[in-house]
Structures are given as C-alpha cells and as structure tokens.
Amino acid sequence: MYEPIRTKSVHTMAGTAPDFPHRSREEELDIQLAGHLAALLAVTDELRALTPSAELDTAAERLAEQVARLRGGLPPARTSVAAALHEPHLAALHRRAHALAGRALVVAASRADTAAAILAAERMDAHAAAADPRELAPR
C-alpha cells in the first residue's frame, strides 16, 4: 500500500525550539490595522497637500496617533507631497481613502478596537461625502 516515512519531517523538529518568532492573532491584527491606517494617513497627507483644510489636519493627527499607539509608540513615516491639482485626481484619492478606511474598519472591528473603528468609520463618511456618491454606492 503506502511506504512508511523513513526520514524525520523538516516541519517539526522534536525537542528543539523554533528559530523564528510566532505572533499571536492580536499582534497580527495590530500590524495589519497599523498598516491600513498608515496607508490612509499617506492618502490623507496627499489630500492635505492638494486641498488644505482643518478637518484633514485633525484627521491626519488622529490617524498618526492611532498608528503610533498600534506600533508601540513609533510615529508613522510622513512625507510631503507635491502634486498637480485637478479634479479627477482628487476624486480618485477620496475613493482610495474610502476603501482604505473600510479595510481599517473591518480589521478594527475584528480586533474590537473601538477608537480605531470609530476613526475609520468617520473617515469613510468624510471621503464618501467628498467623492462622487454614485461611485461609492452599493451595486
């Protein structure tokens, strides 16, 4: 029928500790949520460069605080953006920010992180209002 296995498995080494770190589900969700919020922060910074507003400044500060909290106090990398101002570009940025905020909301909800979930939901609403509502409507 079947030939018996003659060698030890390379996947499990009995008696030895693994030489790579394992993360818990919570740590993986923290990393994923910080990544989504950092990407949303980058898009927010780009929008701030194109259309400065106090609301976007406040949102960027709150996003940076959440990313730093999730990364153990490490502040997110920020860049200054110089781009040409034109309407289709702004709409695309708002659509992208809406999608990123939605991803962050899903992870924050699965992680039961109320502060991040509220922030992500607020950003989704703000970007949905700024983008063409027909494009973000469910189909």
Beta strands, then each sheet from edge to edge (+ up, - down):
end
